[in-house]
């Protein structure tokens, strides 16, 4: 697992890449302790896009939104504890 701390985003605080499970975890700045996990169709390409956006000053939040909208990232639903 690899964690990328996002420095220049008002929406995203960190992204966690689990390449073995093809899962991308996203922590938003509004609650950085909660990580939303997404199944990723192409984790290496997605990781590359996110790292390029982070290093070039692109909007990581807009990129995550676009990847979700395009179906590249699909939320992993979890059962709520009672």
Secondary structure, DSSP 8 states (H G I E B T S, - for coil): -EEEE-SS-SSEEEEEEETTTTEEEEEEGGGTT-EEEEEESSHHHHHHHHHHHHHHT--HHHHHHHHHHTTSEEE-------
